Amino acid sequence: MPRLQGITALTLLCAVVAPPPADARLVRLELRPPEAVAGGQPFGAAGAYERLTGTAYFEVDPQDPHNALVFDLDKAPRNARGRVEFSADAVILKPVDLAKSSGTLFFEVNNRGNKISFGRMQDTAPDANANAPMTMRDFGNGFLMKRGYVLAWVGWGADIAPGDDRLTVSFPIAMREGQPITERILTEFGDRNFNGRQPLTLPLSGGAAFKSFAAVSSNKEAAQAELWAVESDSPRPGGPAIPRGTPVPDSEWAFSHCPDGWPGASSAADICLRGGFRNDLNYHLIYRAAASPVMGLGYVTSRDFVSFLHHAAKDDSGSPNPVSGIRTSLCQGISSSGMYLRDYLYFGFNEDEEGRRVCDGMHIHVPGAQRLYLNYRFAQPNPFTQQHRERYVPDVNFPVTYGVTRDALTGREDSILSRPKTDPVIIHTDTSTEYWQFRASLLGADVDGRNDIADPPNVRRFLLAGIQHRWLKGETPNHGIADRQCEQLTNATHPGVILRALIVALEQWAKDGTIPPDSRVPRIADGTLVTPERLAFPAIPGVSYAGLYNGSGERDFGSRVAGNAGVIDKLFPDIVSTYRILVPQVDRTGNEIAGVRHPFVEVPVATLSGWNTRTPEFGGDDLCDLQGSTIPLARTKAAASAAGDRRPALDELYRDHDDYVRKVEQAARALERQRLMLPEDVELTVREARDSAVLR
């Protein structure tokens, strides 16, 4: 099956026949006047901050080998200089007095146009204005700003629709013979698009925050369109295949917009389903779409924006770099944006056109082993594969690991990191959820699930044990979509106290070479990484455990796909091989043994998992999206015995409330000694334990 060799050969050819790299980059940065934030209040020694917003304008030479891996760049219109032009929204938060800056740039790869770092790093509240923070409340504890960082964001997603201060881009459309290229594509609608309702109509993107790839015609025959309904995208038992489901009769759906009822108004960008979309079904729509932006330019916006802020004195118009003096650049990607960074590294975008390293350090958070559906024609970076849905996405393909491994199918050796001069130092963090949903075990175990694999010396990986994929500080635990999607209450353990310590360690590692803490992940060798069938999860009344996980394997998407880029011809890919997925083993309370155990996991009052189970209305015992579970321990041994709960009760674990608080403090102090918690977060955690109602 074609692999990266073809792309690599193309790159080498370009290097031979192309002229020396052109001076193509961020050419103009247009910013509006600065706005004071937080009422001018200081953030520690860094003082007051201000916000700069505007547009970054770029142009690149398609012949430059640094750009050669942007798929379809050769099909983008060019200006008189032979360059491809594009632009992106840009935002900078900086100390008003740059002399008070630490000289560190903290660049967040936005997630679907949204800024989400503050929710993880600064404990911002659920109702904070994350995309346009202005009040002190929007900045939470101000951790990143108190460290004097210059914070920056730039748009990269060509599928992002304007609105709600999302970061957008303007990218060229891939053309052939003067016309936009068309292809037959697959998109999916599921309960995350329905918000607990049964909508009659949806945009083809699934939601208003995303641009749709319109069909070539609202006539289904002309658009070669078909709609399928499936109970789950996963087979039983788990594996890489995707069940086809049942075709929906043509009489039951149309390309139309019908908020007021069937049949609605004809529309090539909307779908209408007579009777409405059901929460317990997924819907696969296949159709011929038109007008694909050159989506891979999303990697270039980050590369050239960060490089400009780090290195340039001014842009081509003579406007000065507003944050000159950057000495260290840290880049963070969360969830899909973490997947983005894994491909960004693999494709070589951490090297700018002058051969310089772009991001000195990276925090890659909660992507598991997955990569992003971006560098494709008609790419869909919004969907992300899970056990229940959207498994048509090209997500896990060779290579998976940061270090070199051999592809058993082809014998080829490859790795995510392969450019020692420009590869950053990396801290990769996953929660429990990513082992069940995003195949995180494949980062540190072979595809047969028999042997551990070592990471390269510039990578550290951490499991945040007993924590779910996403949670905001102060958010009310719930049962998922419409508060009825998941069987158990969600997991409210927040990772901020651990993530902040790791960011400090990352900065020290990138800036002066201080070696960070060792990796803390489950491993096959010590029995802490096992198959779901061997999980020692305790039997708990009222808790369903089916041992389901997001199966994986090597898949063939067609001859025009190589190295996670290209054109997908096999919308339901052929299965080439099956990977063995492993999950973290648990102790007698049902909490994970390995990894970094938050004090509230180390000193438990509940079973805290990264997985949850769906209710029948939302598909039965499939995994409940990226939600974890909170399953409280009984207060007394007698109550546990009466309920048939074999887990230890609170009065067996702790003498009283004060004993519980003492043990939380001991656990927090131990993490502080290991450089996995900061002193101020030890105090925060102990205070939260003291204020709790445990054994009061």
C-alpha positions as CSV (number, residue, x, y, z in Angstrom):
1,M,0.0,0.0,0.0
2,P,1.5,3.4,-0.9
3,R,3.1,5.1,2.1
4,L,5.2,8.1,2.8
5,Q,7.9,7.0,0.4
6,G,6.1,8.8,-2.4
7,I,5.8,12.0,-0.5
8,T,9.4,11.8,0.6
9,A,10.5,11.3,-2.9
10,L,8.5,14.3,-4.0
11,T,10.1,16.4,-1.3
12,L,13.6,15.3,-2.4
13,L,12.8,16.0,-6.0
14,C,11.6,19.5,-5.1
15,A,14.8,20.1,-3.2
16,V,16.8,19.2,-6.3
17,V,14.9,21.1,-9.0
18,A,13.6,24.1,-7.0
19,P,15.4,27.3,-6.6
20,P,16.8,28.3,-3.2
21,P,13.9,28.8,-0.6
22,A,12.1,32.0,-1.3
23,D,11.5,34.6,1.3
24,A,7.9,33.6,1.6
25,R,6.3,33.7,5.1
26,L,4.1,35.9,7.2
27,V,4.3,39.0,5.1
28,R,2.0,41.4,7.0
29,L,0.5,41.5,10.5
30,E,-2.3,44.0,10.7
31,L,-3.4,44.6,14.3
32,R,-6.0,46.9,15.8
33,P,-5.1,49.2,18.7
34,P,-4.3,47.4,21.9
35,E,-7.1,46.8,24.5
36,A,-6.4,46.7,28.2
37,V,-7.7,43.5,29.8
38,A,-8.8,42.8,33.4
39,G,-9.3,46.5,34.0
40,G,-5.6,47.0,33.9
41,Q,-5.0,44.9,37.0
42,P,-1.5,43.4,37.3
43,F,-0.7,39.7,36.9
44,G,2.1,39.4,39.4
45,A,5.5,40.8,38.4
46,A,4.4,40.8,34.8
47,G,2.1,43.7,35.5
48,A,-0.9,44.6,33.4
49,Y,-1.7,42.8,30.1
50,E,-3.2,44.0,26.8
51,R,-4.8,42.3,23.9
52,L,-3.9,42.7,20.2
53,T,-6.3,41.3,17.6
54,G,-6.1,41.4,13.8
55,T,-5.1,39.5,10.7
56,A,-1.9,37.7,9.7
57,Y,-1.3,37.6,5.9
58,F,0.9,34.9,4.4
59,E,2.3,33.8,1.2
60,V,4.3,30.6,0.3
61,D,6.2,29.3,-2.6
62,P,4.7,25.9,-3.6
63,Q,8.1,24.9,-4.9
64,D,9.9,25.3,-1.6
65,P,10.5,21.9,-0.1
66,H,9.4,23.2,3.3
67,N,5.9,23.5,1.8
68,A,5.8,20.5,-0.5
69,L,3.8,18.3,1.9
70,V,0.8,20.7,1.9
71,F,-1.6,18.6,-0.1
72,D,-3.1,20.3,-3.1
73,L,-0.9,23.4,-2.7
74,D,0.0,22.9,-6.3
75,K,-3.6,23.3,-7.2
76,A,-4.1,26.7,-5.5
77,P,-4.2,29.9,-7.5
78,R,-0.9,32.0,-7.4
79,N,-0.2,35.7,-7.4
80,A,2.1,37.4,-9.9
81,R,5.2,36.3,-7.9
82,G,4.1,32.7,-8.2
83,R,3.2,32.5,-4.5
84,V,0.0,31.2,-2.8
85,E,-1.7,33.9,-0.6
86,F,-3.9,33.3,2.4
87,S,-4.7,34.8,5.8
88,A,-5.8,34.0,9.3
89,D,-7.2,35.7,12.4
90,A,-4.5,36.4,15.0
91,V,-4.6,37.3,18.7
92,I,-1.8,38.2,21.1
93,L,-1.9,38.8,24.9
94,K,1.2,40.5,26.2
95,P,2.4,42.5,29.1
96,V,1.9,46.2,28.6
97,D,5.5,46.6,29.6
98,L,7.3,44.0,27.5
99,A,10.4,44.5,29.7
100,K,8.4,42.5,32.3
101,S,7.9,39.6,30.0
102,S,9.7,36.4,30.7
103,G,10.8,36.2,27.1
104,T,8.7,33.0,26.6
105,L,6.0,32.7,24.0
106,F,3.1,30.4,24.9
107,F,1.3,29.6,21.6
108,E,-1.9,27.6,21.8
109,V,-3.1,25.8,18.7
110,N,-6.8,26.7,18.9
111,N,-9.4,24.0,19.0
112,R,-12.1,24.4,16.4
113,G,-11.3,28.1,16.4
114,N,-11.6,28.3,20.2
115,K,-9.1,29.2,22.9
116,I,-9.3,26.4,25.5
117,S,-6.0,26.5,27.4
118,F,-7.3,28.8,30.1
119,G,-9.9,26.2,31.1
120,R,-7.0,23.7,31.7
121,M,-4.2,25.9,32.8
122,Q,-5.9,28.7,34.7
123,D,-9.0,27.0,36.1
124,T,-11.4,29.4,34.4
125,A,-15.1,29.0,35.2
126,P,-17.5,27.4,32.8
127,D,-19.1,30.7,32.1
128,A,-15.9,32.6,31.4
129,N,-15.5,34.3,28.1
130,A,-12.7,32.0,26.8
131,N,-12.5,33.3,23.2
132,A,-12.5,37.1,24.0
133,P,-11.3,37.3,27.7
134,M,-11.5,40.8,29.1
135,T,-12.5,40.6,32.8
136,M,-10.4,39.2,35.6
137,R,-12.9,36.3,35.9
138,D,-12.1,35.3,32.3
139,F,-8.5,34.8,33.2
140,G,-9.1,32.5,36.2
141,N,-6.0,32.2,38.4
142,G,-3.8,34.0,35.8
143,F,-1.1,31.3,36.0
144,L,0.3,31.7,32.4
145,M,0.3,35.5,32.7
146,K,1.8,35.6,36.1
147,R,4.7,33.7,34.6
148,G,5.2,36.6,32.2
149,Y,4.3,34.7,29.0
150,V,3.4,36.3,25.8
151,L,0.3,34.3,24.7
152,A,-0.7,34.0,21.0
153,W,-3.2,32.3,18.8
154,V,-3.7,32.1,15.0
155,G,-6.5,30.6,12.9
156,W,-5.8,27.3,11.0
157,G,-9.1,25.6,10.4
158,A,-10.7,26.3,7.0
159,D,-13.9,24.6,8.2
160,I,-14.5,27.2,11.0
161,A,-17.4,29.5,10.5
162,P,-17.3,33.1,11.8
163,G,-19.0,33.9,15.1
164,D,-18.4,33.8,18.9
165,D,-14.9,35.2,18.4
166,R,-13.7,32.0,16.8
167,L,-10.4,32.2,14.9
168,T,-11.0,31.8,11.2
169,V,-8.9,31.7,8.0
170,S,-9.2,32.5,4.3
171,F,-7.6,29.8,2.3
172,P,-7.6,29.2,-1.5
173,I,-9.8,26.5,-3.1
174,A,-8.1,23.6,-4.9
175,M,-8.8,24.0,-8.7
176,R,-8.6,21.9,-11.8
177,E,-8.9,23.4,-15.3
178,G,-10.2,26.6,-13.7
179,Q,-13.0,24.9,-11.7
180,P,-13.2,23.8,-8.1
181,I,-12.3,20.1,-7.7
182,T,-15.2,17.8,-6.7
183,E,-14.9,14.5,-4.8
184,R,-17.3,12.0,-3.2
185,I,-17.1,12.3,0.6
186,L,-18.5,10.8,3.8
187,T,-19.8,12.8,6.7
188,E,-21.6,11.7,9.8
189,F,-24.4,13.0,12.0
190,G,-24.8,11.8,15.6
191,D,-26.1,12.7,19.0
192,R,-23.4,15.4,19.5
193,N,-25.1,17.3,16.7
194,F,-28.6,16.9,18.1
195,N,-28.1,18.3,21.7
196,G,-30.6,15.8,23.0
197,R,-33.3,16.8,20.6
198,Q,-34.5,15.1,17.4
199,P,-33.8,17.8,14.8
200,L,-35.4,17.6,11.4
201,T,-32.7,19.5,9.7
202,L,-28.9,20.1,10.0
203,P,-26.2,21.8,7.9
204,L,-24.1,19.2,6.1
205,S,-21.3,20.1,8.6
206,G,-23.5,19.0,11.5
207,G,-23.4,22.4,13.2
208,A,-23.5,26.1,12.7
209,A,-20.0,26.6,14.0
210,F,-18.6,24.8,10.9
211,K,-18.7,25.5,7.2
212,S,-20.4,22.8,5.1
213,F,-19.0,21.2,2.0
214,A,-22.0,21.8,-0.3
215,A,-23.2,19.1,-2.6
216,V,-22.6,19.6,-6.3
217,S,-26.4,19.6,-6.5
218,S,-29.5,19.4,-4.3
219,N,-30.6,16.6,-6.6
220,K,-29.6,13.3,-4.9
221,E,-28.9,11.5,-8.1
222,A,-26.7,14.2,-9.5
223,A,-24.9,14.4,-6.2
224,Q,-24.4,10.6,-6.1
225,A,-25.9,10.7,-2.6
226,E,-26.9,8.1,-0.1
227,L,-27.8,8.1,3.6
228,W,-27.3,5.2,6.0
229,A,-28.3,4.7,9.6
230,V,-26.3,2.6,12.0
231,E,-26.7,1.8,15.7
232,S,-23.0,2.1,16.4
233,D,-19.9,2.7,14.3
234,S,-18.1,-0.1,16.2
235,P,-18.4,-3.8,15.6
236,R,-18.8,-6.4,18.5
237,P,-16.3,-7.5,19.5
238,G,-14.2,-4.3,19.0
239,G,-12.1,-3.9,16.0
240,P,-11.2,-1.5,13.2
241,A,-14.1,-2.3,10.9
242,I,-17.1,0.0,10.5
243,P,-20.6,-1.6,10.3
244,R,-22.6,-0.3,7.2
245,G,-26.0,-0.2,8.9
246,T,-29.2,0.3,6.9
247,P,-29.9,2.6,3.9
248,V,-32.4,5.3,4.6
249,P,-35.0,5.4,1.8
250,D,-34.8,8.3,-0.6
251,S,-38.4,9.2,0.3
252,E,-37.3,9.9,3.9
253,W,-34.6,12.5,3.4
254,A,-33.6,15.3,1.1
255,F,-31.0,18.0,0.5
256,S,-33.1,20.8,2.1
257,H,-33.5,23.1,5.0
258,C,-36.7,22.2,6.9
259,P,-36.8,23.7,10.4
260,D,-40.6,24.0,10.1
261,G,-41.2,20.6,8.8
262,W,-40.9,18.3,5.7
263,P,-40.0,18.9,2.9
264,G,-38.5,22.4,3.5
265,A,-36.6,24.5,1.0
266,S,-34.1,22.9,-1.4
267,S,-30.5,23.4,-0.2
268,A,-27.3,21.8,-1.4
269,A,-25.7,22.7,2.0
270,D,-28.4,21.2,4.3
271,I,-30.1,17.8,5.0
272,C,-33.7,17.2,6.1
273,L,-34.8,13.9,7.6
274,R,-38.5,13.1,7.8
275,G,-39.3,12.3,11.4
276,G,-36.1,13.7,12.7
277,F,-32.6,12.4,13.7
278,R,-32.7,9.8,16.5
279,N,-30.3,9.9,19.5
280,D,-29.6,6.2,19.3
281,L,-28.5,6.2,15.7
282,N,-25.6,7.6,13.7
283,Y,-26.2,8.7,10.1
284,H,-23.6,8.3,7.3
285,L,-24.1,10.7,4.4
286,I,-22.2,10.0,1.2
287,Y,-22.3,12.6,-1.6
288,R,-20.2,14.5,-4.1
289,A,-19.0,17.8,-2.7
290,A,-17.5,20.8,-4.3
291,A,-14.9,23.5,-3.4
292,S,-12.2,22.1,-1.0
293,P,-9.9,24.7,0.6
294,V,-6.2,23.7,0.7
295,M,-6.7,22.6,4.3
296,G,-3.0,21.7,4.9
297,L,-2.1,25.4,4.9
298,G,-3.4,25.2,8.5
299,Y,0.0,23.8,9.4
300,V,1.7,26.7,7.7
301,T,-0.2,29.5,9.6
302,S,1.1,28.2,12.9
303,R,4.6,27.6,11.6
304,D,5.0,31.1,10.1
305,F,3.1,33.0,12.8
306,V,5.2,31.6,15.6
307,S,8.4,31.9,13.6
308,F,7.6,35.6,13.0
309,L,6.9,36.4,16.6
310,H,10.0,34.5,17.7
311,H,12.5,35.8,15.1
312,A,11.4,38.7,13.0
313,A,12.0,42.4,13.7
314,K,9.2,43.6,11.4
315,D,6.9,42.5,8.6
316,D,7.3,43.4,4.9
317,S,5.2,46.6,5.4
318,G,7.7,47.8,8.0
319,S,5.4,47.3,10.9
320,P,7.4,46.1,13.9
321,N,7.0,42.7,15.6
322,P,4.8,43.6,18.6
323,V,6.5,41.1,20.9
324,S,10.1,41.2,19.8
325,G,12.6,39.7,22.3
326,I,11.1,36.2,22.5
327,R,13.8,33.8,23.5
328,T,11.8,30.6,24.0
329,S,8.6,29.3,22.3
330,L,6.3,26.8,23.9
331,C,3.4,25.4,21.9
332,Q,0.4,23.7,23.3
333,G,-2.3,21.6,21.6
334,I,-5.3,20.1,23.4
335,S,-7.4,17.1,22.1
336,S,-7.8,17.6,18.3
337,S,-5.2,20.3,18.5
338,G,-2.8,17.8,20.1
339,M,-3.5,15.5,17.1
340,Y,-2.7,18.5,14.9
341,L,0.7,18.9,16.6
342,R,1.5,15.2,16.1
343,D,1.1,15.6,12.4
344,Y,2.7,19.1,12.4
345,L,5.8,17.4,13.7
346,Y,5.6,14.4,11.3
347,F,5.2,16.6,8.2
348,G,8.2,18.7,9.3
349,F,6.4,22.0,10.0
350,N,8.4,22.6,13.1
351,E,11.2,23.8,10.8
352,D,10.6,27.2,9.2
353,E,11.7,28.1,5.7
354,E,15.0,29.3,7.0
355,G,15.7,25.9,8.7
356,R,15.0,27.2,12.2
357,R,13.2,25.4,15.0
358,V,9.7,26.9,15.5
359,C,8.5,25.5,18.8
360,D,11.3,24.8,21.3
361,G,8.9,22.9,23.6
362,M,5.5,21.3,23.1
363,H,2.8,20.3,25.5
364,I,0.6,17.8,23.6
365,H,-2.5,17.1,25.7
366,V,-5.1,14.4,25.4
367,P,-4.8,13.3,21.7
368,G,-3.9,9.7,22.6
369,A,-2.2,8.0,19.7
370,Q,-4.4,9.7,17.1
371,R,-3.6,12.1,14.3
372,L,-5.7,14.7,12.5
373,Y,-7.9,14.5,9.4
374,L,-6.5,17.8,8.0
375,N,-3.9,17.4,5.2
376,Y,-6.5,16.0,2.8
377,R,-8.7,17.2,0.0
378,F,-12.1,17.8,1.7
379,A,-10.6,17.3,5.1
380,Q,-12.8,17.2,8.2
381,P,-10.7,18.2,11.2
382,N,-13.8,18.6,13.4
383,P,-14.9,14.9,13.6
384,F,-12.8,12.7,16.0
385,T,-13.2,9.0,16.1
386,Q,-14.6,7.3,19.2
387,Q,-15.9,3.8,19.9
388,H,-19.5,4.8,19.1
389,R,-19.1,7.2,16.2
390,E,-17.1,8.9,13.4
391,R,-14.8,6.0,12.9
392,Y,-14.4,6.7,9.2
393,V,-11.8,9.4,10.1
394,P,-8.2,8.5,9.2
395,D,-6.8,8.7,12.7
396,V,-4.3,6.0,13.7
397,N,-1.8,5.1,10.9
398,F,1.8,4.2,10.8
399,P,3.9,5.7,12.3
400,V,2.2,6.1,15.7
401,T,5.1,6.5,18.1
402,Y,7.5,9.4,18.7
403,G,10.5,7.0,18.4
404,V,11.4,4.8,15.5
405,T,9.4,1.6,15.0
406,R,9.1,-0.9,12.1
407,D,5.9,-1.3,10.1
408,A,5.2,-5.0,10.2
409,L,3.3,-4.8,6.9
410,T,6.0,-3.1,4.8
411,G,9.2,-3.4,6.9
412,R,9.6,0.4,6.7
413,E,10.9,2.2,9.8
414,D,9.5,5.6,10.7
415,S,8.5,7.9,13.6
416,I,6.6,11.0,14.4
417,L,10.0,12.7,15.3
418,S,12.7,12.4,12.7
419,R,14.4,15.8,12.6
420,P,16.8,16.1,15.6
421,K,17.9,19.6,14.7
422,T,14.4,21.1,14.8
423,D,12.4,18.6,17.0
424,P,11.2,20.2,20.2
425,V,11.2,18.7,23.7
426,I,7.8,17.3,24.3
427,I,5.6,16.6,27.3
428,H,2.6,14.4,26.2
429,T,-0.2,14.0,28.7
430,D,-3.3,11.8,28.4
431,T,-6.1,11.1,30.7
432,S,-7.8,7.8,31.4
433,T,-10.3,8.5,28.6
434,E,-7.6,8.5,25.8
435,Y,-6.7,4.9,26.6
436,W,-10.3,3.8,25.9
437,Q,-11.2,6.2,23.1
438,F,-8.0,7.4,21.5
439,R,-5.9,4.3,21.6
440,A,-3.2,5.8,23.9
441,S,-1.6,2.5,24.6
442,L,-0.2,2.4,21.1
443,L,2.2,5.3,22.0
444,G,4.1,3.0,24.4
445,A,3.3,-0.6,23.3
446,D,3.7,-2.5,20.1
447,V,0.6,-3.1,17.9
448,D,0.4,-6.7,19.2
449,G,0.1,-5.4,22.7
450,R,3.0,-7.6,23.9
451,N,6.0,-5.4,24.5
452,D,6.6,-1.9,25.8
453,I,8.3,0.7,23.5
454,A,10.7,3.3,24.9
455,D,10.2,7.0,24.0
456,P,13.1,9.1,22.7
457,P,15.0,11.2,25.3
458,N,13.3,14.4,24.2
459,V,9.8,13.0,25.1
460,R,8.1,12.5,28.4
461,R,4.6,11.0,28.7
462,F,2.2,11.0,31.6
463,L,-1.1,9.4,32.3
464,L,-3.3,11.6,34.4
465,A,-4.9,8.7,36.2
466,G,-8.6,8.8,37.1
467,I,-9.3,11.9,35.0
468,Q,-11.6,12.3,32.0
469,H,-10.8,14.0,28.7
470,R,-12.3,17.4,29.5
471,W,-13.6,19.1,32.6
472,L,-13.9,22.8,33.7
473,K,-13.3,23.9,37.2
474,G,-16.6,24.4,38.9
475,E,-18.7,22.7,36.3
476,T,-21.6,20.7,37.7
477,P,-21.3,16.9,37.3
478,N,-24.0,15.6,34.9
479,H,-25.0,12.7,32.7
480,G,-23.7,14.1,29.4
481,I,-25.8,15.4,26.6
482,A,-29.2,16.8,28.0
483,D,-28.1,15.3,31.3
484,R,-29.4,11.9,30.2
485,Q,-26.8,10.5,27.8
486,C,-24.6,8.7,30.2
487,E,-25.3,6.1,32.9
488,Q,-23.0,7.6,35.6
489,L,-22.3,11.1,36.7
490,T,-19.3,12.6,34.9
491,N,-15.8,12.8,36.5
492,A,-15.2,16.3,38.0
493,T,-11.5,15.8,38.8
494,H,-9.7,18.7,37.3
495,P,-6.1,18.2,36.0
496,G,-4.9,21.8,36.4
497,V,-2.8,21.2,39.5
498,I,-0.7,18.7,37.6
499,L,-0.7,20.4,34.2
500,R,0.7,23.6,35.7
501,A,3.7,21.8,37.2
502,L,4.4,20.1,33.9
503,I,4.3,23.4,32.0
504,V,6.9,24.8,34.4
505,A,9.0,21.7,33.8
506,L,8.6,22.0,30.0
507,E,9.7,25.7,30.1
508,Q,12.8,24.8,32.2
509,W,13.6,21.9,29.8
510,A,13.2,24.0,26.7
511,K,14.9,27.1,28.1
512,D,17.9,25.8,30.0
513,G,17.9,22.0,29.6
514,T,16.7,21.1,33.1
515,I,15.7,17.5,32.9
516,P,11.9,17.0,33.6
517,P,10.4,14.3,35.8
518,D,10.5,10.8,34.3
519,S,7.5,9.5,32.3
520,R,4.7,8.1,34.4
521,V,2.5,5.8,32.2
522,P,1.2,2.2,32.6
523,R,3.3,-0.5,31.2
524,I,2.9,-4.1,30.1
525,A,6.0,-5.2,32.0
526,D,4.7,-4.3,35.4
527,G,1.1,-5.4,34.7
528,T,-0.4,-1.9,34.8
529,L,-1.4,-2.0,31.1
530,V,-3.8,-4.8,30.2
531,T,-6.5,-5.8,27.8
532,P,-10.0,-4.6,28.7
533,E,-10.9,-8.3,29.3
534,R,-8.3,-8.4,32.1
535,L,-9.3,-5.2,33.8
536,A,-9.9,-5.9,37.5
537,F,-12.8,-3.5,37.6
538,P,-14.9,-4.2,40.7
539,A,-18.5,-5.3,40.4
540,I,-20.5,-2.2,41.5
541,P,-24.3,-2.2,41.8
542,G,-25.9,0.0,39.1
543,V,-22.7,0.2,37.0
544,S,-22.6,-1.4,33.6
545,Y,-19.2,-2.4,32.3
546,A,-19.1,-4.1,28.9
547,G,-15.3,-3.8,28.3
548,L,-15.9,-1.8,25.1
549,Y,-13.1,0.3,23.6
550,N,-12.3,2.1,20.3
551,G,-10.8,-0.7,18.2
552,S,-8.0,0.1,15.9
553,G,-5.9,-1.2,13.0
554,E,-4.1,-0.2,9.9
555,R,-6.6,0.8,7.2
556,D,-6.3,1.3,3.4
557,F,-8.2,4.5,2.3
558,G,-7.2,4.1,-1.3
559,S,-4.2,4.6,-3.6
560,R,-4.3,8.4,-3.3
561,V,-3.6,8.4,0.5
562,A,-0.1,8.2,1.8
563,G,1.4,9.4,5.1
564,N,-1.9,10.8,6.5
565,A,-2.5,13.0,3.5
566,G,-4.2,12.8,0.1
567,V,-7.6,12.0,-1.3
568,I,-9.8,9.4,0.3
569,D,-11.4,7.0,-2.3
570,K,-12.3,4.2,0.0
571,L,-14.8,6.0,2.2
572,F,-15.2,2.8,4.2
573,P,-11.5,1.7,4.3
574,D,-10.2,-1.8,3.9
575,I,-8.8,-3.4,7.0
576,V,-5.2,-4.3,6.6
577,S,-4.3,-5.3,10.2
578,T,-5.8,-5.1,13.7
579,Y,-4.0,-3.5,16.6
580,R,-4.4,-4.8,20.2
581,I,-5.6,-2.0,22.4
582,L,-4.7,-1.9,26.1
583,V,-6.0,0.0,29.1
584,P,-4.7,1.0,32.6
585,Q,-5.2,-1.6,35.3
586,V,-7.1,-0.5,38.4
587,D,-6.9,-1.2,42.2
588,R,-9.6,-2.4,44.6
589,T,-11.4,0.9,44.5
590,G,-11.6,0.8,40.7
591,N,-9.0,3.6,40.4
592,E,-6.0,3.4,38.0
593,I,-2.7,2.2,39.5
594,A,-0.2,3.8,37.2
595,G,0.4,7.3,36.1
596,V,0.3,10.6,38.0
597,R,-2.4,10.1,40.6
598,H,-4.1,13.3,41.6
599,P,-4.4,13.5,45.4
600,F,-8.2,12.9,44.9
601,V,-7.4,9.7,43.1
602,E,-4.6,8.6,45.5
603,V,-6.9,9.4,48.4
604,P,-10.3,8.3,46.9
605,V,-13.8,9.0,47.9
606,A,-15.1,7.5,44.7
607,T,-14.2,5.3,41.7
608,L,-13.0,7.9,39.2
609,S,-12.8,6.5,35.6
610,G,-12.2,8.0,32.2
611,W,-15.0,6.0,30.6
612,N,-18.8,6.0,31.0
613,T,-21.6,3.9,29.5
614,R,-24.5,5.2,27.3
615,T,-28.1,5.0,28.3
616,P,-30.5,3.0,26.1
617,E,-31.9,6.3,24.6
618,F,-28.4,7.1,23.3
619,G,-27.3,3.7,22.1
620,G,-27.1,1.3,25.0
621,D,-23.8,0.1,26.4
622,D,-21.4,1.8,24.0
623,L,-18.9,4.2,25.6
624,C,-20.4,7.6,26.4
625,D,-18.3,9.9,24.3
626,L,-15.3,11.4,26.2
627,Q,-17.1,11.3,29.5
628,G,-15.7,9.7,32.6
629,S,-17.5,8.4,35.7
630,T,-17.8,9.3,39.4
631,I,-19.1,6.4,41.4
632,P,-19.0,7.3,45.1
633,L,-17.8,4.9,47.8
634,A,-20.2,4.0,50.5
635,R,-19.8,6.0,53.7
636,T,-19.8,2.9,55.9
637,K,-18.8,-0.7,55.6
638,A,-22.3,-1.7,56.7
639,A,-23.9,0.4,53.9
640,A,-21.5,-1.1,51.3
641,S,-22.3,-4.6,52.5
642,A,-26.1,-4.0,52.3
643,A,-25.7,-2.7,48.8
644,G,-23.5,-5.5,47.6
645,D,-20.7,-3.1,47.0
646,R,-17.3,-4.8,47.5
647,R,-15.2,-1.7,47.3
648,P,-13.8,-0.4,50.6
649,A,-16.1,2.2,52.4
650,L,-14.9,5.6,53.5
651,D,-14.9,4.6,57.2
652,E,-12.5,1.7,56.3
653,L,-10.1,4.1,54.5
654,Y,-10.1,7.0,56.9
655,R,-10.7,7.4,60.6
656,D,-12.5,10.7,60.2
657,H,-12.6,13.9,58.1
658,D,-9.3,15.2,59.5
659,D,-7.6,11.9,58.6
660,Y,-8.8,12.2,55.1
661,V,-7.4,15.8,54.8
662,R,-4.1,14.6,56.3
663,K,-3.8,11.9,53.7
664,V,-4.7,14.3,50.8
665,E,-1.9,16.6,52.0
666,Q,0.6,13.8,52.2
667,A,-0.3,12.8,48.6
668,A,0.0,16.4,47.4
669,R,3.4,16.9,49.2
670,A,4.7,13.7,47.5
671,L,3.8,15.1,44.1
672,E,5.4,18.4,45.0
673,R,8.7,16.6,45.8
674,Q,8.5,14.9,42.4
675,R,8.0,18.2,40.6
676,L,4.5,17.2,39.6
677,M,2.6,19.8,41.7
678,L,3.5,23.4,42.6
679,P,3.5,24.6,46.2
680,E,0.5,26.9,45.7
681,D,-1.5,24.1,44.2
682,V,-0.7,21.9,47.2
683,E,-2.3,24.5,49.3
684,L,-5.3,24.7,46.9
685,T,-5.8,21.0,47.0
686,V,-5.6,20.7,50.7
687,R,-8.0,23.6,51.1
688,E,-10.5,21.8,48.8
689,A,-10.2,18.6,50.8
690,R,-10.7,20.5,54.1
691,D,-13.8,22.3,52.7
692,S,-15.3,19.0,51.5
693,A,-18.1,17.1,53.3
694,V,-16.1,13.8,53.5
695,L,-16.9,12.0,56.7
696,R,-18.3,15.1,58.4
